[in-house]
């Protein structure tokens, strides 16, 4: 008496054998003519009627949408060069950094030297300030 595992193994082996046997079957290729027909040799190319060239500069006018026309005209009017865009990005990052640091704790250090012209000693101060 075979167990379920034995039947499973038998089915897997049979399936594998069928798949490998199917891969070995090939269809024969048809024999091709040695020379193409004479009608195909040096055949003139047919010229199709030239189609109108598409308008790549104002293609959105085909949608007949005045709002889209205004949006694109506005975008084209404010079109920036790469250098202008880079400078605007640097400025925006600087403003963001400035606005974000005002609420963070700040620590500063300072020194102060006070020489005494009439004496033989002088004073030197070191301090720090912390605020938040």
C-alpha positions, 0 to 999 in steps of 0.5 A: 500500500502506498502512502500519500507521499508516494503518490505525490512523488510519482505524480511529480516525476510523471509531470517532470517527464512529460514537460521534458519530453514536450521540450524535445519536440520541434517543428520542422522549418519550411524550405525557403526559396533560394531566390525571391520572385522577380516582382520583388527585385528592384521594386520601386518604392511607393510614395504616399501623399505627404501628411501635414506636419504636426504643430509641435509648438502649439499642440495644446490648442487642439483641446480648445480650452482657454484655461489650458491656453492661459496656464501654458502661456503663464508657464512659458512667460515664467520659464527660467534658465537653469542658472535662474532656477538654481539661484531660486532654489538656493534662496528658498533653502536659505529662507527655509533655514532662517525661518526654521532656526528662530525656534531652536536653541541658540548658544553663542560664545564671546571673549573680551579683553580689557587692557589697563593702560595705567596698570600692569595687569589686564582683564580677559573675559570669556562667556557664553549665552544660551537662549531658546 
